[in-house]
Amino acid sequence: MTFVVAGEAVPQGRPRFMRNGHAYDPQKSRDYKEQVAFAASWAMRGQSAFQKGTPLKCAITIWHKTPARFTKEQKKMVENETLRPTSKPDVDNIAKSITDAMNGIVYADDSQIVELICEKYYAAEPKVMVKVSLCGGKDA
């Protein structure tokens, strides 16, 4: 199962707390999770979620917008994938927001993910591609 989310990836934000002690996601994180959930739902139409207990592999590829300030040489390195983003946001925080958003849509719980690959690249248009498959190589 594969889907693409257009736009810049948003990392999982630090939880905010209400006066009564309840935690909640920051608005930016909630909005992005909603966008990911919509894309996942669209990709899953007509399919049921992976059953609880099924071990899964998740591959997330993040493309950040190539900065306009890059020189011609840097842009050539971006095309060859030899220059990759090393700045924030961290891949683990982005992966957290994406895997959380797929709970109850693609799988019962993100604890089913036993293998996670997350990569960052530059591109003309920012986007994220997510691929979830059965662990062991068989695509779903």
N, C-alpha and C positions, 0 to 999 in steps of 0.2 A: 504494500500500500504506500503510494507516494503522493505528496502534494507540495505545492509551492505557496508561500506567503509573500506577497509583494511588499516592498518597503523595508526600511531599516529594522533590524532585529532589536527588540527591547529586552534587556536583562530583567531577571526577577529582582524587584526592588526590596529594600528592607521593609519589614512589616511595620505598620503604624499601629498605635494603640489608642483605644478609646479610654475615657476616664474610668470606665468600669473594668478595664483590664483586657477587654477583647481585642484581638489583633485582626488587622485587615490589610489587604494589598493596597499599595498606592494606586491612584487612578490610572497612571500611565501603564503600569503592569497589568491591571485589570482589563484595560482597553486592548492591549496587545494579546493577552490570553483569549479574549473574546474573538479577535481576528483569527488567531490560530485555530481555535475551536470551530469556527465557521468553515475554514478551509479544510480541516480534518473531516467535519461532518459531510461536506460536499464530496470529498474523496471517498468516504465510506458509504455513500448512498447505496442502498440495496444490499449492503453487507452487514453482518453483525460483528460486534467487537470481539477481539481475541478473548477467549474464556479465561477466567481467573486461574492462575497457576501455570499458564502457558509462558515459557521463557521466550523473550523477544530480544531482537537486535534493533537498535535505533541509530540511524546515520543522519546527522544534521550538517548541512553545508550552508554556511553563512557568507553572503557576498555583501561587503560594505561598499558604499559609493567611493570610487577613486577620487581622491582629493584633487581639486582643480589646480592647486599649487604644485603638483608633481611636474618634474621636468620631463622632457621627451624620453630621456634615458630611463627614468623611473617608470614612466608609462609603458615602455617596452618591456621592462622587467615584470610589470603587472600582467601584461599579455602572456608572457612566458611562465607565469606563476612562480617566479623566483623572488618576487617582492610580495610579502603577505602582511596583513595587519598585525601589529604587535601591541596596539593600544587598546584601551578599554572600549567597549565592554568585554569582560572575560567570557570565554566560551562556556565555562561551567554555569555562569549565571544566566546566559541565554538559553542553554540546554534546560535548565531548571524551569524557566517560564514556559518553554515549549512542551516539555514532558508533562508538566502539571496540567496544561491546557487540554491535553488529549485524554485525561482521566475520564472514564465513563463513555468515551466516544470511540476511541481506537482500541482501548483495553480497559479492563476493570480498574487497574491501579498501576501507576508508573513503577511500582516495585517489581513488576514483571520484567522490566528491562534489565537484562543481565549483561548486555554488551552495548556500549555507547561509543560512537565515533562522532566527533564534532570538529569541524574544520572551518577556518576563516580565510576568505580571499577578497580581493578587490574586483569590482566590476563597474560598468557604466551605470547600471541600474541596480540598486540594492534589493535583495530578496533573500529568502531562506527556503531551502528545499529539505523536506523531511521524508525519510523512508523508514518504514517499520516493517520488519519481516520476522518470521519464525527463526529462532536461533538455530543454527545448523545449516544456514544457507538457502533454504527453500523460501522463495518470495511468497508474500501473501497478497 
